[in-house]
């Protein structure tokens, strides 16, 4: 580890932390993020579902959210296994890297250290996806506990309170899912460290710029915020 490596890792961590904060809220200039806008629609979904007589479509949506989360959780496990496979074939990987025109790390100890860093990122993502899956499961239970509209015609406060509980847990599950996805995206930037600290800083900045555009300046954000009031 050189001083430039410490600087690059600090830049990587700073970008991750700052982007996590702004994506869950909004830019300092007041531009609402895509995730924040979707949280409002999650709550709106629960409010509408609570007043529906038939809720099969809502349970199907929840099943889709759980399946998607389970897919990414299993993917991170495969990624961790691939990283351990790299550790077992360090010499062969470095021999192949030496034949490439790209200046990759050539020291076995440095290579293994960086692979362990990649394992740490994937492990973090796995725990985020695992907890998100569990929260989506809890959301399904809370959603099932919402009384039917016909059972509480004169007690709308109970219906709204039950829907609000399910919505709050749904928002929290989505937040952890987004954190896991963020870790996977930034692992692409982390790969730049194998080519040196300056490449790490450049690849991290590129990934963050792509994510910022999707959160604050994408067509998806424009479509979601169309005729939507964000408090």
N, C-alpha and C positions, 0 to 999 in steps of 0.2 A: 504494500500500500504506500503510494507516494502522496505528497500533499495534493496533487491534482486528483488523485483517486478520492481522497477525503472530500474535496470540493465537489466532485461529480456526484458522489453519493449524497452529500448534503443537498445539492440541487434537486436530485431525484426525490428525496424525502420531502423537501419543501414544496415542490410541484404537486406531489401527491396530496399533501395535507391541505394546501390552499385550494386546489381544485375540488377536493371533497367538501370543503366548507361552502364554496360558492355554488356548487351543483345542487346542494341540498337547500339552498336559499335563493340568492340572486346576486347579480353583479353589483358592485358599489354604486354604479350609475342607475340602479333600480330596474335593470332588465331581468325579468323573471326567467328562471331556468326551466328546461323541459321537464325535469323531475318534479319540481314544485307544481307546475301546471297539472301534471298527471296525478299528483296527490289529491288535488281538488276534484278531479274526475273520479278517483277511487271513492272518495266520500260521496259524491253525487250518485255513483253506482249503487252504493249501499242504501242510500235514501230511496232511490227508485225501486230497488229490489224489495225493500221492506213493504212497499205498497202494492207489490205484485201478487196476484192470486196464485199464479204458477211460477215456480222458481227453478225449473229444470235447467233453463239456459244459464242461470247464475252458477249453479253447481258445476255445470260443464266448463264454464270459464275458470272457476277455481281449480278444477282438476287440471286444466291446461297450464295454469300458473305453477302448480306443484310439479307437473311433469317436466316443464322447462327448467325449473330449479334443480330437480333431481338429475337432469341431463348434464348441467354444468358442474354439479358436485362430482358426478362420476368422471367427468372429463378432467377435472383437476387431479383426481386420484391417478388417472393414467399419465398425466403430465409429471406428477411426482415420481411415479415409477420410471418414466423415461429419463428423468434427471439422475436417478440412482443408477440406471444403466450406463449413463455417461460417466459416472464416477468409476464404474468398474472397467471402463475402456478408455481411460484418460490418455494413455500413450498412443493408442490407435487414432483417437480423435485429433490429438495434436499433430500426429504424422500426416493426417489428411489435411488439416488446417495449414500445415507448412507448405503444401503444394498449391494453395489457393493464392490468387493475386492480392487478396485482402489481408492486411497485417493484423492477424489475430493473436491472442495471448499465447505465448510459447512455454511459459513456466508451469509445470504440473501443479504445484501448490497454489498458484494464483488461479489457475483454471478451476480447480476443485473448490476453492473458496467462493468463486463467483457462482458456481453451480449450486452450492449450498444457499447462497443468497436467492437464487431462482426458486429453489425448493421452499424457502421461507415464504416467498410471495404466493406460490401455489397453495401452500398450507393455510395461509391467511384466507385466501379465496375459498378454500374448501370449508373452513369453519363458518365463513359468512354465508355460503350457499346452504350448508347444513342447518344453520340457525334459521335462515330464511324459509327453508322447506318446513321446518317445524312450526314457524309462525304462520305460514299459509295453512298448515293443518289446524292450528288453533283457530284461525280465522274461519275455517269451514265449520268448526264446532260452534263458534259464536254466531255464525250466520244461521246455523240450524236452530239455535236457541231464540232467534227472532220470532216473536209470535205472529201468527197469521193476522192479516188485516181484519178478517171476519171475526176473529176471536177477541179482538180488542177495539171494537168500534168507538167506544167512549173513552179510551185511555191511550191517546196518541203519544203522550209523554213516555210511556213504557216502550212503545214501538220505536220511537226516535232514539231513546237511550240505548236500546239493544243494537240498533243500526249503527249508532255512533261508536259503540265498543268494537263492533266488527270492523268498522271503517278505520279506526285508529290502529288496530292490529294489522290490518291490510296495508296501511301506509308504512308501518314499521317493517313489515316483511319485505315490501318493495324497496325500502331504503337499504336493508342488508343485502338484498339481491343486487342492487346497483353497486354496492361496495365490492361485492365479489367480482362483478363484471369489470369494474374499474381496475381491480388488481390484475385481471387477465390482460386487459389492454396495456397497462403499464409494464407488464412483464415483457411485452414486445420492445418497449423502450429500453428495458433493463438489458436486453440482449446486446445492445450497443456497447456495454462495458467490456465484452469479450474482445472488442477491437480497440479499447482504450478509453480513458476518462473523457476525452473531448467528444468522442463518438457517443458515449453515454449521455452527455449533456445535450447533444444535438438530437439524438433519437427521442429522448424524454421530452424535449421541447416540442418536437414534431407531433408526438402522440398527444400531448396536452392541447396543442392547437387544434388538432382534429376533434378532440373531445369537446373543447370549448365551442367550436363551431356547431357541433351537433346539439349541444345543450342550449345555446343562446342565439344561433343565427341560422338554424336549419329550416327546411320546408316543413318538416314534421312539427317543429315547435309552432310555426305559423298556423298550421292546420289545427293544432290542438287549442291554441289560444284564440282562434276565430270566434267571436261573439261570446267569449268566456270572461267572466268577471273574477279576478283574483284578489282576494282581500289582502 
